Amino acid sequence: MPTPTSRTEHLEIAGVPMRAELTPGGPVGVLALHASNEGGTGQLARALAESTGATCLVFTQPGSSPVHVPSPAMAVAHCRVLREFLARAEITVSLHGHLRPAAPRSLFLGGANRAAAHWIAAGLSALRPEFDPVTDLGAIPRALRGLHPRNPVNLARRGGVQVELPLAARTMTPDDRDTPDTPPPAVADALVAGVRLLADRALSPPGR
């Protein structure tokens, strides 16, 4: 359910019907571009925003067969709530899901702001040894690096970090399509810690 301050926009992107829900908040922006495709990312984004006061934007699609629109194609000028999100967010944390069979425990941290990637990784380090945060771009599959200049994660004033989560880090019910995705609490807590560290290190006044 949308909160009283949330704003919802219905639009098409690349010919695909979308629902975009914006919850205004602080200067850290939390983004889930593919919440219908990558189960658990929308729930995590909302939980992060609720715990940290971040601005949150979640895209979903109607129906049971969502289309994966590439992230750079999501940066459309006609999306009013995306424009507002980028006006509010100094720095972005964009949550995605991956299904790499060779890396079922890897948390890949891409995006153009590499300092942000390391701060988020510091929060996620609490999940070791169950999950392994990876910040080395050379060790991240090229398609998951999130470096395209039109990727919305990089459009905030200070850019951002793209967090690619394996299935086990996004939902505790991966095989139950009739049950809403419920992210593991430990993952949500670790992301909250990372976002708080990011806000403290990246957005605090100099010399504080």
N, C-alpha and C positions, 0 to 999 in steps of 0.2 A: 504494500500500500504506500502511495506517495505520502510524504510528510506534508503538513500544511504549507510549508515554504517551498516545496518542490514545484517545478514547472515542467510540463510535458509538451513535447512537440512531435507531431506526426508528419513524416516527410518521406521522400524517396531519395536514395543514394545509389547511383549506378543502376537505376531501374528497380531497386529492391525497396519494398516498403519497410520503414523503420519507425521505431518509437524511441525518442531520446528524452531521458528524464534527468533534469538538472536540479541538484540540491545545493544552493549557494552556501559558501562557507569562507574559510580562510585562504591564505595565499598558496598553500599546497593544494594542487589539484589531483584528484584520484579519478582515473578514467578506465572504463571497461567498454571497449569498442565492439566486442564480439560476445556479449553476454549470452546470447542464444546458442552460439556455436561452441563456446568454451565454458562448459558448465562450472559454476562456482565463482567465476570472476566477478559477475555482477553482485553476488551476495557479499563477496570479500570487499569490493569497492564500497558498498553501502556501510558495512561494518567498520571499515577504516574511517570513513567520513564521520560516522556517529561517535567513534572513540577519540578522534583527533581534531574534529572541527574543520576538516578539509572540505573544499569544494568538490562535489562529486558529479560525474556525468556518466550515465549508463545507457548504452544502445542495445535494444532488443528488437527481434523480428516476430511478427505474428506467424502462427502456423507451426507445424511440426517438422518442417524441412528447411531450416535456415540456410542462407547462402553466405559463403565466406567472401566478403568484400575486402580486398587488400587494404591495409591500414592507410597508405597514402591516399587512396581513393576516398577515404572517409573525410578528408579535410576539404569539405565543400563550403563555399561562401554562403550558400542559401540556408545553412543550418543556424538558426538564430541562437539556440542554446549553446552550440559549440562556440560561437563568437563570444557569448557572455562568459563561458567557461574560460576561454583564453584571455579575456580581459581581466578576470579575477585571479587566475593562477599565475604565480611567479615561476613555479616549477611543478612538473607533472610526474606522477607515478602511474604508469599505464599497465594494467593487469591483463595478461594473456594466458592461454593454456597451450601446452605442447603435448604431443603424443609420440615423442621419439623413443622407439623401442630400446635403443642403446643407452638411453639416459633417463630411466624412469624415476630417478631420485635427484636429478639435477635441476636447480633453480637458476635459470640463465638470466643474467642482468645486463641488458643492452641499453640502448639509448645514447644520445649524443653527450649527455652530461656524465662524464665518467666518475667525477667525484661523488655525484649523487648515487651512482651505482654502488660505490664502495660503502657509502653510509647505509644504504638499504641492506647491503650484504652483511654489515655489522649486526643489524637487528636480526636478520635471518640466521646468523651463525648459531643462535640458540637451538636451532633445529637439528644440528649435527648430532649423531651420525646418520639420522634417518634421511635427511635431505642435505644436499651439498650446494651452497651458493657458488656460482661461477661468474667471475667478473672479467676474466681474460677473454678479450674479444676473439682471439685466435682459437679459443676452445669452444666458442659458441657457434652453432651452425649459422651459416651466412643468412639464411632466411629468417632467423630469430634475433638478429642483432639490433633491429630497430633504428638504423642509422639514416634512413631515407629522409631528406630534408622536409618532405611534405608529410611525413608521418606525424599525426597530431601530438605525439609525445615530445617532439622536438620543436613545437611551435610556440610554447610558452616562452616568456622573456628569458628565462635561464635554462631552457630546454628541459630535459627530464631523463627518467630511467624507465626502460621497458622491462617488466618482470614477467618472465615466461615460466609458468608453473606446470609441472607434470600432473597427471590426473589425480594421483594419490594426495597431492597437496591442495587440491581444489574441492574435492568432494569425498565424503565418507560413504557414499552409496553409489559407486560408479556403475553398477550393473542394474540399478533399479530406476527405470525410466519413469515410473509413476510417482516417485518421491522427489520433491524438490532437492536440489543439490545443497548439502550442508557442509561447508568447509571445516576442516579440522580446527578446533579451537586453538591449538598450539601454533598453527600457521597464521591464523588471524592475529594472535598476540605478538608473534614475531614481526609481522608486517607493521603492526601498530608501533612497536619499538623502533623499527627502522624509519618509519615516517616521522616519528617524534625526533629522532636523532637528525634526520635530514632537515627538518624545520629549524632545529637548534643551530646546526652548523651552517646551513646555507642562507638562512633568513634572519639570523640575529644581527643586531647592529654591530658594526666593527668595534673591537675593543671591549665588548661586553665581558 
